């Protein structure tokens, strides 16, 4: 493929989510910017990249036979991107309407700003806020809070502001910043990638901002239901991995102790009490794999 410069590269990762991905593409339209839409079919059971390409011939579709994880899938799409602004969006999001201008203006407002996220609202009624920025992660619990989460949007978070971390569902990044910082870390596979990447951006001297003038709607449910062993494993392992990669050596022993003894013991007891032996095993396996590797 010849190199053709464009303004915006929209990258989305598809995993057995054909209809959601198509619904997203249907909401992308712009007369103001030259843009390309890149879909990475990340190991779906069927070749959904082929189907999407047939429905949307102008879309760049990339097929991976293997599920590369969140970061791996996005990085594969990044290799195909020609845009000055790279817009990573989950395939279960929709634009109402598509309005990237405030994000670009925010990135252009300062050389220090390397990444910006829109306001994210749940797609289902009553369409409450999901993300209006994050609070910092605790050095001990490795937890934080999403500002505005599940609140009615009354305009109370309509002031742009820095945020310590980007939200992986929707984040626009300067290409020059990616060139300096590097691609997303692929060691996580699922969960904590955007937190780790955000730390890398801030260490490189960049700021991350929340820009409420641009809004995207996310179909993710506010209630994730019962945990799965997959989710339990990666949340447990990756929280520890994030600490190892980003926390000062002086803090790590206390944090490890809290996570592996206090939190893990609590979670295992809860799993056994609710007869979810699979979750208890997933927690133990996550800790064992982290220590081993």
N, C-alpha and C positions, 0 to 999 in steps of 0.2 A: 504494500500500500504506500502510495506517495504521501509525503508529509504535507498536510494542508492545515494551516493555522486557523483556529477558530477562537471564539471568545470563551465559551463555556463547554466543558465536557461533563456531562451528567453520567455518573457511573452507578449502576445498581446491580446487586447480586441476586440471582434467582436460584432457588432450590425447591423444586417441586411446587412452584408458586405461579404457574403460568397466568392464571386469570388475574391475580393481584398485580403482576408485572405489567400485563396489558392495560389494566385499569390505570396504573401510574403513567404509562406512556401516553394514554389518551388525554391526560391533563397537562401535558407538556406542549406548549406552543408559544412562540415568541417571534415578533416581527422586529424586535429591537436588537437582538443579538444573533450572531452566527453561533450555532450550537450543534453538538453531536450527542446522541444518546448511545451509551455503551451498556449492553446487557451481558453479564457473565452468567452463563448457565453452569452452576457450581455442583456438578455431579448429580443432577436430577435423574430419576429413574428412566425417563424418556428424554430424547434429545429436544428439549424445549427451545433451545436456541434456534433450531431449524424452523420451528413453528412460528416463533416471534419474527424471524427474518422474513418469512412468507407474508405475515400480516403487516409488518412495518419494514419495507425494503430499505428505507434510509437509515435504519438502526444498525449500529455495529454490534454484531452478536459473536460472542466467544464461548466456546464449549470446552469445559473441563470434564473429563471422564471421572475425575476424583473430586470429592468434596474437599476443597482447600481451606475451609473455615472462613470466617468473616474477613479477616485481614488478607488471607491468601487470595480470596476471590476478588476483593477490591484491588489488590495489587496487580492481579492479572489484567483487570480492566484498565488500570493506570498505564500499563505498558502500551495500550492502544490509544491513549488520550492525547489530543493535540491542543487542548484549550489552555488559555492563560489562567482561567479559573476552573478548578476541579471541584465539582459538586457531587459528593457522595450521598446517596439517599437510599434508604431501605426500600425494597420492592413493595412493601405493604403500606406505602405512603401515597397520598394524592395531593395535588395542588388545587387550591380553590381561591384565587386563580394562581397561575404560574407567575411569580413576581420576584425574580432574582436581583433586580436593580438595587434594592437597599443593601443586600449582602455585598455586592460588588463595590458599592459606594463606601461601605464600612471598611472593606479591605483596602480601598484606595486612599482612605482618609489618613493613614499613617503607615510608614514603613515598618513599624513595630508590630502591626497586626498581621498575623499569618493565617489565622483561621477564624471563621465566624459561623454561628449557628442561628437559624431562624427560631421564632417562637414555634413550639410544637404543641399541637392540640390533638386530643383523641378524635378519631374520625367518627365515632359513634355518638349519638345524642346522649347527654347534653353537650358534647364536644368541649369538655373541660380541658384545662391546661395540663399538659404532660411535662413540658420543660420551658422554664424561663430563666435558665442558668442553674449552676450547681454551687453548693457550699463546698469548702475544702474537705478533703478526706481526713478523718481522724488518724493521727499517728499510731494509735493503739488499736482501735477497732477496724480501721480501714473501711469505714463507712462514711457516707455523707448524705445530703438531702437534696432532692430536686426542688428548686424554688418554684412555688406556685402549683406543685403537683396536685391534681384533682380539684383545683379551685375553678369556680366559674370565672370566665374571662370578662372582667368588667373594666379592663384597661389599666388595672393596678400594676401591671408589669410591662408597661409600654415605653419605658425609658431604656435605651441601649446601655449596656454595661459590660465590663470585663467579667469573665467566668473562668475559674481555674481549669475546667475540663470541658471538652466538646461532647455533644451527644451524638452517638454513632448513627442514629436514625437519619440525621440530616446535618451535614457540615460541608461548608465551602472553604477551599484552601487555595492560597496562592501557589502557582506552579513553582515560582522561584523559592518559596519556603520549603516545598517538598524536596526540591533539588538540594537544599542545604541540610534539611533534617533527615531525609531518607523516607522510605516507604513505611507503611504500617508494620509493626512487629508481628511476625507470624507464629511466634512460639506459644500463643495463648489458644488459638483455634476458635474459642468462643468465650466472650465476656472479658472485659478489662482492656481490650486492645486500644480503644479510643482514649482511655485514661492514660495508658502508658505512652501513647503517641502524643497526647497533650503535654505530658511531662517533658518529652523530648523537645517539643516546640518551645516550651517555656525555658528550658535549659539553653536553647539556642538563641534566646533573647526575644522571642516572639510573644505577643499577647494573643489571647483567645477572647472573642467577644460574642455576646448575645445581641441579636438585632431583631426586635419585635415587629418592625414594619414589614417583614417578610414572614409568612406563616405557611406551615405545612401540616397536614392532618395524617395521623398515624393510626392504623387499624389495630395496633397492639391493644389487647384487653388490659384494663386496669387491674383485673384479677387474673393472675396467671394460673389459678387452680392448683391442683396437686403438683408437687415437684416431681420431676423425672430423675432417674439416676444420672442421666447425661448432664442435666442442669446442675444437680448437686455436686457431681464430680468436678466440673469445670469451675464452678463458683468457688469451691473449696480450694482446689489446686491453684487457680489463677490469682486468688487473693494473696496467697503465700508467694507466688511467683512475682507479683507486682511489688510486694514488699522487698524481695531480694534485689530486684532490678532498680528500685527507685528510692528506697528509704536509707538514711544514713546507717552505717554499721553500728553506731552507738544505740540506735533505737530498735534495731531488728530483734535482739533477743527477747525483749519485753513483748513486742508485737507477736513474734512467733509463739511465745508461751501463751498469750491470750488466745490466739487463733487455734492452736493445736490442742490445747488442754481445756480451756474454758468453753470456747465456742463449739469445737468438735464434740466434746463430751456432751454438751447440752443437745446438740443436733442428733447425736446417736441415740441418746436416751429418748428423745422425742420420737424418733423414727421407730424405735423398738416398742414404745408405748402405743403407737398408732399401727403397729404390725407392718411397718414398711422396712423389712429387713434389707430390701434392695437399696434403700437410701442410706442405711447404716453402712452397708458394704461399700457404697460409692464414696462415702466420706472417708472411710479408712483407706480405701485404695488411692484416693486423691492425696492424702497425707503421705502414704508410703511412696507413691510415685515422685512426689516433690522431694522428699528426703533422698531418694535413690538418685535422682537426676540433678 
